[in-house]
Amino acid sequence: QAAFYLQDKMEFKDVVVNLGLRWDYLDPKSDYVESKRDLTETRVIEKAEKKVHFSPRIGFGYPVTDRAVFHFAYGQFTQNPDYSYFYRGLNITRSTSVPNIADHFIVGNPNLKPERSTVYELGGKLKIAEDFAGDVTLYYKDIYDYVSTIYFANATPQDYFTFINEDYANARGLEITLEKRFSNFFSGRLAYTYSRAEGNSSSEFTHYNEYINQSVLQEIPPKKTITMEWDQPHTLNFVLDVRQPKN
């Protein structure tokens, strides 16, 4: 994997603009089975594709008054799947007849794409007093190509699961920050965030667990938007810096 980015900050009379562009490259360097239902010696084996992504970012701050600043940001980001999702339980060299899988085992997929996200942020910063400033920021994030699992029934010589880019998720939230610059021996920062993260499945293994429950317990879960496994509705952060002058 490789990455390269350019970033520039431009300051004008009434606005500050941040521009950025990131280039990401991923080469799994692995073979994979093109026909998902044929794992025999006659299967079609291809090279996993090289993945290239360009991710633009832009942000700007605009002073509304001498005490208030409006800020906005937009960015695209990518995140490579965990490498175990590429190579898990997989040995598909041309001299091997089938991947080393057990019944209902999850086999890696070297041709997975990176997960993509688009992030928007909007907020304002206000000078409350001589030493105090407050910031209120709203954000929203779409996540595409979220890694999930799929079941291949009637595969030869046996059925199995593998990873695919199938699901979608989103996160949105509000952050309120209060900052105090150094005076009277201390400075500090207090931040509270309320957020929600929802999607098609709570984790990469949700559909796998649903199939097991369906086959064993005959439970078929309804299709609906659910809370993600990594959802954290309330977050509180604070920093306190205490100093004695000349010491």
Secondary structure as UniProt FT lines:
FT   STRAND          2..11
FT   STRAND          16..26
FT   STRAND          31..33
FT   TURN            36..37
FT   TURN            41..42
FT   STRAND          45..47
FT   STRAND          51..63
FT   STRAND          68..79
FT   HELIX           84..87
FT   TURN            88..89
FT   TURN            94..95
FT   TURN            103..104
FT   STRAND          106..107
FT   TURN            110..111
FT   STRAND          115..127
FT   STRAND          132..152
FT   TURN            153..154
FT   STRAND          160..183
FT   TURN            184..185
FT   STRAND          186..199
FT   TURN            204..205
FT   HELIX           206..217
FT   STRAND          226..227
FT   TURN            229..230
FT   STRAND          234..242
FT   TURN            245..246
//
